[in-house]
Amino acid sequence: QVQLVESGGGLVQAGGSLRLSCAASGSIFRVNAMCWYRQAPGKERDLVATITNSGTTNYADSVKGRFTISRDNAKNTVYLQMASLKPEDTAVYYCNANVYRFRTSAVTTPYWGQGTQVTVSS
């Protein structure tokens, strides 16, 4: 089994900052790409940021320059540092990890965190 445990969500005023964390644990040989998604009420779940196992990052246009994704491979943990937060950033944020379960695995299996609420007040 693989578990992703998130933390760091909460309520913040516009212009403030939050740092989200998501740690993968369980039967893992290697974690490949890790991502953050978000879903606002009544909206589709959208990709926010992604990071490869070598550290290459990509961001949605709406968060470029404000959010930073990073990872600690020794801890199988991904972070999302969010700055200059806007009310439109309000959403449930989900982490995703693509995991090689075994040394012999040829493909990854995706796992999702439970989601953490981020609310930005105006």
Phi, psi and omega in degrees: 000149176235135178236141172242123183244122183258157174203164172108350178290165179166195181255133181215150177282154176307137183091350181276187185227152172216154175235119177264145177231149175213119182251129176266137179214167180116210182277092185229127170274310180203140175263127178269235182292148174232145187220160168242133173242164172216154180219115175273158180305130179075006183245165175285157175282123186244144175287131181258311184202152178220151178218132178280172180290347176261358174103004177287132185241152172217149184225149168295148181303327184292343183240358180301135181085349181244325182252148176227124175261141178211172181210156173240102185294328179295333181254001184050046185237139175243145181236153171227106175273119184246124179234164180050048186294144181241155177305327179290352173280352180299124183183169165273127182258130182241137172262153181224139176227136175260118196240130164276115184286325185223160178302327182274357181295134179266338181226163178268159174244129180278141175230150183240144169283174184279346182094144176224136186279130171242123179237125181245118181270149181272000000 
